[in-house]
Amino acid sequence: MSTEWILDAFRRQHLTKKDELIREISEPYPQDDKLFVCDCCNSVWQTAWYGEINYYKDFPTIGKKRKRMPGHE
């Protein structure tokens, strides 16, 4: 009896897992849509699920949507 079928099954499973990992890495982070850059102070902020606003002073702003922070209107 040959063990070739075991090796083929292992290779197929390995390629499937690798493809899933590549897909996960290439998709944008869902949290990134909830982060904004304030127009006036250039801080990154987000509204937490319980209504509080979190501020991030030293956070990359590239690719974030620009939106005025509540309280800065």
N, C-alpha and C positions, 0 to 999 in steps of 0.2 A: 504494500500500500504506500502510495506516494504522499509526501508531506507538502507537496507544492500547493495544494488547495489552502492549507493553513497560511502559508506565506502570502498567497494572493489575497486572502481575506484580511490579513494584517496590513498589507499595503493599501488596500482600498479604505480601510478604517483610518489609517494614518493620513492619507490624502484628504479625506473628508474632514477630519479634525483640523488639519492645517488650513483648509479653505475657510472653515468657520472662524478660526482665529484671525486670518487675514481680513475677513469681512468685518469682524468686530473692531479691529484696529482702524480700518479705513472709514467707518461710519462716524459722523460727528457726535460729540458727546451731547446727551440730552440736556444736561445742566447748562451748557453753553448758550442755549436759547433764552435762559432766564437771567443772564448777566447783561448789564447795560453800563455804558460809560456816560457819566454826567457831563452835560455840555459846559457848565460853568466851572466846576472844580476838577474835572478830568479824573474823578475817582470811579472805580468800578463798584457797582452796587447790585443788589438783588433783593427781592421781597421774599422773605421766608414763608413757609406754608402757614404759619400761625400769625402772619401779618407784620412781624418785625422786619425792619430794613437792615440788612448787613452791608457794611462798607468795607472796601478793600483798597487801601492807599497804594501799595506797591504790587499791582497786579497788571499783567500785560493787557493792553487795550486794543491790540490789532485784531480786527475781525469782529469786534463787539458792536452792537447797535448803539447809537447815540440817543439818549433819552434823558430829559431833565429829571433829577432826583426829587422825590417828594420833599417839600419843605424849601425848595430852591426856586419856586415859581415866582 
